[in-house]
Amino acid sequence: MTLLDRAIVKLLPAVPRPVVQRLSSRYIAGPSLDDAVRVVRRLNAKGKLATVDVLGEEVTSADEARAIAGQYHDVLARLDEEELDATISVKLTALGLELDLDLCREHLEAVVVAAASRGRFVRVDMEDSATTSRTLALHRELRDSGHENVGVVLQAYLRRSLADVEGLENVRLCKGIYVEPAEVAFHEADAVRESYVQCLEALVAQGAYVGIATHDEYLIGEALRVVREAALAPDRYEFQMLLGVRPDRADDLVAGGHPLRVYVPYGTHWYEYSVRRLQENPKIAGYVAGDVVGRAFGR
């Protein structure tokens, strides 16, 4: 990332929302469940799996958290109705984690139970480091209570993640994108990559199912090595990518016989997610700058 790109990324919160929405549209199915269904159907037709996420990170009340939970029940029903090959992914802040732990637990368990009744899996997503311990604790509570259709996410850039691997049975492993202090997270690209490979090898060694979530070509290569050396069957791992990111590489992995799942977010709470996606992809920063300058000059 150049100095100019870094400066632009820091200024993203000041960029007009319509500009952010237009630039991030490739990463989001749309505002409605119909949009998500359309995208999942298209992915399934190309031999790709999906996981649907209802965006809701700006939840500020119990009523909003309840509404997001209700949308997940709608998603589960619609996936069955359309006979789509997809799971769901939930962020605990959207279910009320920052409002009331018991409220969040109630919503999460209800969603997990509803998903189990339909033979669907629930991925508990990971957010900033302030939520990591609570997220892992709620996930372990559900697993210990006999809910086998639930897994969690680890972020390789967090210094704690290798220790968190122990005992986990179904994990999506990603690099991580939230801005964290150096004492909490690795900042150097090589250190993050090294941590990712270490976590992946540890998960595979203990027999966990792993969702290998990365667009980094080096890590894809390392993951293919780990899969090959461990002789993992296709039902013990999958690659995962974000909607709109490296779809051609995803096609290559599918053609090579590897299971691949695409993360499909939708909803009206799109802004925070969009800013993170733009921060993660500095090349787009130039487009943001060009658009803003063009608007300033009336183009």
N, C-alpha and C positions, 0 to 999 in steps of 0.2 A: 504494500500500500504506500503510495507516495505521500509526501507532506501535504500536498493539495487535497488528496483524497481523505487523509486523516482530518483535515480542517473541515471538509464538507460533511463528513460523517458526524463530527461533533455538532454541526449546525443543523442536522436533520430535524430535530424537534422544532426548529423555527421555520422549516419549509411548509408552505401551505398544504393543508390536508388533501385537497384535490390532486396536487402534484404527487404526493406520496401514494395516494390510492391508485393513480394511473400507473406509476412505475412499479408498484408491487402487485398489480393485478395478476401477473403470471403465477404468483405463489398462492393465490387464494381462489377457490372454486367460484365464489360469489357470495351474495348475502343470504341466500335461501337454501333450504334443504334440497329443493329441486335442482339447484346448481350442483350441489355435492353429488347427488345421485347421477346426474348426467356425466360428471367427470369420472366417477367410479365405474360406471358402465363402460365408458370409453377405455379406461385402464384395463378392466377385466377382459375386454375384447382383444387386448394386446398381450394377454398372458400375464398381466401384473396384478398383484394383490393391492389392497388399499387399507388405510386406517383413517377414519373420519374424526375430525376434531371440531367441536363447536367453540368458536372463539368467544372468550368472555373474561379477559384478564382485567377489565376495568370494573368488575363487580364491586359495588359499594354497599349493598343492602341484602338482607336475608331474602327479600322478595326476588331480587335479581338472581341470586344463587339458586333459588327454587326454580326460577324460569329456565336457567341453563340446564339444571338437572332434568327438567321436563323435556327439554329439547333432545337430550340424549335418549330418553325413552321413545321419542318420536323417530329418532334416527334408527334405533334398533328395530322398530316395527317396520320402517320403510325398507331397510336392508333385506328383511325377510320377504316383504311383499314383492320386491324387485328381484329376489333371489341373487343378490350380489355377494361377491367374495370379498368381505371387508370386516375389519374389527373396528373398535372405537378407541380413541385416545382422549384422556381427560386431564385437565390441569386443575389441581386442587384449589387454587385461588378462585377459580371460576365457580367452584362448588361451595365457597365460603370459608376457606382455610384461614384467611386473615380476619374473618368476622367472629367465628366461633368454631372451635375444634369439633365439638359434638355435632354441630349442624353439618359440617363438612363430612364427618364420618357417616352420618345418617344418609346423606345424599349419595356418597360414594358406594356404600354397601347396597343401597337400593338399586343403583345402576348396575353393580356387579351381579346381583341376584337376578335382575331382569335379563341381563346379557346371558347368564348361565342357562336360564330357562329357554333361550333361543339358540343355544350352542355357540354363542359369540364370546370373544375374548376382549378384555379391557386392559389397555395400557395406561398406567398412571404416569403421567409425564412429570419431568423434573423442571423446576424453575430456578430462581436465584438461590444462592447458598443459604440465605436466611430460612428457606423452607425445606432444605434437604433432610434434616433429621426428622422433622414431622412427617414428611412424605414417606420416607423409608419406614417409619414406625407404623403409619396407617397401613401401608402395603403389607408389612409383616403381620399385623393384626388380622388382616383378611386372610392371608395364607394360613396362618395358624388356626383360624376358625374353619378351615376346610374349603375355602374358596380357591379352587385351582385355576380358574379362568381369569386370573389377574397377574400382571407383571409390572415391572417398574423400569425406570430409566436411570442410567449412570452417565455422568459427564466427565470425560477423561481429563479435562483441564483442571478439575478440582483435585487438590493434593490428597484428599481423603479417599478418593474413589477406589483405589486398589484395595484398601482395607475394607471398604463397604461391599466388595464383591462377595465376601464369605457368606455362604448360606443362601444366596439368591439363586432362584431356579429359572427365571425367565426375565431377561434383561434386554432392553434396547440400549446399545452403547453408542454414544455420540461424543463429539468433541466438547460441545458446550459453547454458548454464545453470550451469556449475560456478562456484564462488566463487573469484574471482581477484583479485590485487592491482591497484591502479589503474595501475601501470606496465606491466602486462601486458594489461589489458582495459579497454575503455570501460565506465564505470558509468552514464553518463547515457543515458536512453532515446533521446533525439534523436540522440546520437552513435552509438549502436548501430544505429539505423535508417539513418542516413546511410552508415555503413560497409556495411550490408547492401546498400543500393541500389548503392553503388559497386562492391562485389564482384560483384553480379549483372550489372551492365552490362559489367564487364570480362570476366566469363566468357562472356557472350553474344557480345561483340565478338571473342573469340578462337576462337569456334566450338565451345565446350564444350557438352556435354549438361548441363542443369542441373535438379536436383531442388529446387524452390522450397519449402523446408520452413518454413512459418510459419503462425501463427494470427492474426497481427496484421493487422487490417483495412487499416491504412494500407499495410503492405508488400504485402498481396495486391493492392491497387489499383495500387501502383507496379509490381509484377510484371506485372500485366495490361497496363499501359502499355508496359513493355519488350518483352513478347511481341508486342504489336500493332505497335509501331514497328519492330521487327526482322523482322516478318512470319515469325515462327518457325512451322514446321510442327509438328503435334502429336507427331511422333517426335523432336523436338529438345529437349523440356522436359516436365516434369510438376510438378504441385503435390503437396506431401506434408504430411500431418497425423498427429498422434498418435492412437492409438486412444482414443476417449472424449472427444476435444476437438473442439468445434465441428462435429459431424457434419452439422448442417443446412447450414452453409456449404460443407462438402464436397459435399453433394448439389447445391447451387447451381452449384458449379464444374463438376461432372460434367454437369449439365444444360446448361451453357453450352458443352459440347464440349471441355473441358480435361481431359487425363489427370490422374488423381489417385491417389496411393498412400498407404495407411495403414500406419503402423508398428505391428506386432503383436508385442509381447514376451510371452514365457511362460517359466515355469520356477519352481523352488523358491528361487532366489536373487533374491528380489523386493524385499528391504528397501531397499537403497541406491537402486535405481531409484525406488521409491515415494517416498522422502523427497525426492528431487530434483523429482519431478512435483508434490508438494505445495508445495514451496518456489517452484516456478514459477507456481503458481496460488494467490495469496494469499487469494482469496475463500474457498477451502476451509479456510483457517486458522480461520475462525470456527466451522466445523463441528467441527474438531478440539477447539477450546476448549469448545464446547458438550457434546461427547461426554465429554471428560475431567471437566468439572464435574459432569455428570450422574452419572458413575460414582462420583465422590467423595461425592455425596449419596445414593448408593444407588438412583438412578433407573434 
